[in-house]
Amino acid sequence: MQIALSPPTMRRGSVIHAWPIFSVLIWEFIVNSLRPSLQRLFSLCMTPTEITTRLANEVLDPMKRAFVGKDEVIELLGICLVGGENLFILGPPGTAKSALVQQLAARMEGRTFDYLLTRFTEPNELFGPFDIRKLREGELQTNTEGMLPEASLVFLDELLNANSAILNSLLVALNERVFRRGKETRPLAALMFVGASNHLPEDDALHALFDRFLLRVHCDNVPGERLSDVLTAGWKLASGSATKSTFAELIHRIRHAGIPVSDRRAVKLQRVIAASALLSGRDRTDKPSRSSRSPCACFICHG
């Protein structure tokens, strides 16, 4: 049973002192995970350091164990979450950028909004359409249900594709945590915005948007020596170390041949190979049938 307690006053700023830096979402996550008999005691006794310690131990550290080679990105996600700042992640597709944000929100029991921006993205796609019922009454009001204004954590993929139609609204949202459309102004629930791209801004018009992301980090495929760890973590149906080791070596060879293979595709490909083995009547994947076409061949031809 969850009870409502008075959280510390929320105030956005870069100066860290006492309670103001801790947001309502972090407070509710920690308080509501306690037994009811301890919740009131917690509200009186827990210090800011103890709160952040629990955040690290119960949210960030498990994420580090689940996502191989992403410790730096996870650390910065935690810092930005507590500090009320935004994070920009630079890296190619398939390196778990969106998965990290979604996992953080899930562990915090918060709402996530993620969207892939294009040059044609319109404000309605991010902030919501006009409420038709209100529009019939002559009132312009945005229906934000399930959209960016109601999310605790916001992930904008290919951020630097933002066009002039959404740029001004995004700048205000990132800097002031409010949404403005005409006469309508409402506060945003977002604790943190995470933007991602596989390149840095080339258009001068995007430099103001890029500047709103105080911290920036590179997120690439994990080093080759840790590929087996990625496959182990990503493949829940792994049946033996020999198969995983053999597959990791195969991915190394494909990459060495100049064929790009993201961590995400590597994890998915091993499941396809396992499925192919099962359909061929085998319970192992290290002895391919000569009569069946290997999924790797399809991957190499069309990958």
Secondary structure, 3 states (H helix, E strand, C coil): CCCCCCCCCCCCCCCCCCCCCCCHHHHHHHHHCCCHHHHHHHHHHCCHHHHHHHHHHHHHHHHHHHCCCCHHHHHHHHHHHHHCCCEEEECCCCCCHHHHHHHHHHHCCCCEEEEECCCCCCHHHHHCCECHHHHHCCCCCECCCCCHHHCCEEEEECHHHCCHHHHHHHHHHHHHCEEEECCEEEECCCCEEEEEECCCCCCHHHHHHHHCCCEEEECCCCCHHHHHHHHHHHCCCCCCHHHHHHHHHHHHHHHHCCCCCCHHHHHHHHHHHHHHHHHCCCCCCCCCCCCCCCHHHHHHHHC
